[in-house]
Structures are given as structure tokens and as C-alpha cells.
Amino acid sequence: MSLDLDPTWLFLSLIPGAIGFVCLVYGKKRGSWPHLVAGALLTVYPYFATGVTSLILVGAAICGGLWLVLRQGW
């Protein structure tokens, strides 16, 4: 197996990781479990995303899910 490190993927994977870290810290500080869960998912999923498209789509789905949960008043 060869290791293919696409520079675009590497750069884009930093964005959800940073957003996830901020969500984790905010969720821990405020005791908000939706932020903790979304932060953990945003921090971890770039390790498993295989391409730029999956990186963007999964990140958008996690952020959209967090937004929907918070709109419901959780």
C-alpha cells in the first residue's frame, strides 16, 4: 500500500479538527453534550476520510446535525 498525501486534503483536514477542538472545549466548559459529541466527531473523522469530497460532506453533515439538535432546544 502506498501513502498518498494530497496537500489539499491535508490542509482541509485541519479545519474540522480545529472546529472540533473548539466545540470540545466549549462543550466541556458549558456542560453541553451536543457540542462534546460533535467536537469529538469533528476531531476524529478526518483520520478516516479517504478524499476531499468525503471530508467536506461528512463535516457538513456533522455540523448540520449539531445545528439541528441545537435548534430543537437541547
Secondary structure, 3 states (H helix, E strand, C coil): CCCCCCHHHHHHHHHHHHHHHHHHHHHHHHCCHHHHHHHHHHHHHHHCCCCHHHHHHHHHHHHHHHHHHHHCCC
